[in-house]
Amino acid sequence: MTLDSTTRGLARAAFDESVRQSILVILGTAKGERVMRPDFGCGIHDLVFANPSATTIGRIVREVHESLLRLEPRIDVTRVDVTPGHTSNVLMIDIAYEVRATNTAFNLVYPFYLQAEGGA
């Protein structure tokens, strides 16, 4: 959080930044985590103990795409790709989207960490 020197209150994010922050909140929230909005969030957190297989990657792509379509009406999701990260327990979720109001294209990469089986 930052302070706005003109209004002496909390600074608000610019429109495109607000959209990016909203996407990060959606991806970072597990379904059922919010008591009053149990449908809010993304189902990728159910896959944290899954093996990084083609099936898991396909489910992650579907969950991310469906969650963003349902919860962020200000964007059009143009592509969701999942690739292995720098270690065996991380997958990089690459999301390409377009902000509807400005027709501006953006790309966001979200690291998704898988829990090693039997480990902490």
N, C-alpha and C positions, 0 to 999 in steps of 0.2 A: 504494500500500500504506500502511496505517496500523497503528499499534501499539495493542494492547489493554492498557489500564492494569491491568486485573484479572488477566489471565493472563500478562502480560509477554511476550506473543508477538504474532504477526500477527493483526490483527482479521479476523474472518470476516464476510462480507456476510450481512445478514438474508435470509430466504428469497426474498422478492419481488425484492430487489436482486440476489441471486445468479442468479435466472432472467434478469433483464435483462442482467446481465453475460455470461451464457452466450450469449444471443442475439447480443450484440455480437461475441463471439469467433467464433461460427459465421459471421456475415455478413462479418467482417473476415479470415477465413481462406480462401484459395483451395484448391480441391480439389487434392490431391496435394502440398500444401505441407508437411504433416506426414509424415515418413518412415514412422513406424510405423502411421499411420492415413491412408492415401492417400484414403479415401472421406470423410474429415472435411472440412467446409467447405462453401462455397456456390459454385455455378458462375457467379455474376454476374461474377467476375473475368475470365472468358473473353470478356466483352462490353465490356470497357473501351475497345476501339477501334471499337465499333459506332456507327453513326449513331443519334441519338435518335429512332427511328421507332416506329410502333405495334407493329411486329414485335419490336423490341428491348425495348420496355416489356412486352409480353406474355411474352417469355422471362424477363425479370427477375422478374416476378410469379410465374411457374411455378417458377423456381429457388429463390427465397426461400421460397415456400410448401413445396416439397418438402424442402428442406434442414431447415427448422424441424420439419416433421413427423417426419423421420427422426432428427434428432439431439437434439431437446429434448422428451422425453416428458412433461415436467411442465406443458406448455401445450397449449391448443387454439387454433390460429390461426383467427381469425374473419374477418379481411380483410387483404389486401395490395393497396395502391394505389401507383401510381408516377405522379408528376407532375413537370413541369419545375420546376427550381429557379430561383434568382435570376440565374443566368448560363446560357448555352447549353450548357455542358459539365457541368452537374450535374443529376442526377435525385434527387428526394426519394422515398425508399421509406417509405411509411407503413404500419406493421404494427399491427393490433389483435389482441390475444391475451388469453386468460383463463387464469389459473393454476388448474390443476385442484384442487389441495389446498385453496385458499381461495375459489374461485369469484370471484376479484377480476379485474376487467377492467383492462387497461392498453393504452397506446398508445405506440409507439416510432417515431420518425422517424430514418431512417438516410440520410445524404447519400451518394450514389454518384456519383463523379466520372468522367466520360468523358474520355479522352485525345483532344485535337484531332489530327486526321489529319495526319501529317507533322511534328507539333510535339513539343516536349519538355515 
